[in-house]
Amino acid sequence: MTGAQIVREAVIDGRRVALMRCYEVEVVPTDSEIPVSRGPYRFTTAHEAFRFMQEALLALQYLGCSVVST
C-alpha cells in the first residue's frame, strides 16, 4: 500500500451517509444533515485497516448504499 489516503463515500438516494478515510469516518445520522466524526481508528497493520474499510463498505452496500471513490 502507498502513503496515499483511501477515501470512499457511501450514498443512498443521492444523500451522503458516510465518508470514510483511512483513519476517520464521518457518518450522517438519518435525522440530521450534520456529519458526526468517528475515530480515529487504530490498527496494527495497514492490511488490517484496509480489511476493516472493505468490510464496512460492504455492509453499507448491503444496506443499499452506492460507494464511490472521492
N, C-alpha and C positions, 0 to 999 in steps of 0.2 A: 504494500500500500504506500501511496505517496503522502506527503505532508499536506496535500490539498484537502480542504474540508468538504465532506459529503453533506449535501443539503437536499432534503426532499420535502415536498409539500403534499399534504393529503387534502383533497377537496371533495365535497359532496354537494350536489345541487348548486354548483357554482360558488359555494361558500368554503373558505379555508377552515378546516377543523384542526389541523396540526401542521406545524412547521418543525421538522426535525433536523438538527445539526448534530455533528459528532458528539458534542458534549452537553447539549441543551435541547429541550423541546418546548415549543410554545403550543399550548392547547387552548382552543376557544370553546368554552362551555356552550351548551345548546341554548341556554337562556341569556346569553350575553354576546356582545360583539368585541369584547375586550380580551385579548390573549392573556393567558396565565403562564408564566415561565416555570418550567420544571427542570431540575438538575442543579448543578452539574452532576452528570453520571460519571462514575469512576470504574474502570475496567483494568484488569491485569495486563491484557494484551490488546493490540489493535484488532486482531481477529475476533476476540470476544466482543468487542464493541460493535464491530461490523455485523456479527451474527444477531446481536440484540436489536440493532436497527432493522435488519432484514425481517426478523420475526414480528416486530412491532408494526412495520409497514404491511406485512402480510395480513395481520389481524385487522388493520384498517381497511384493507381491500375486501376482506370477508364481510365487513360491515357496510360495504357499498361505496367506499371512497375510491376515487381515482388518485393515483400517486404520480407526481411529476418531479423531475429534477429542476432545481432553480439555480 
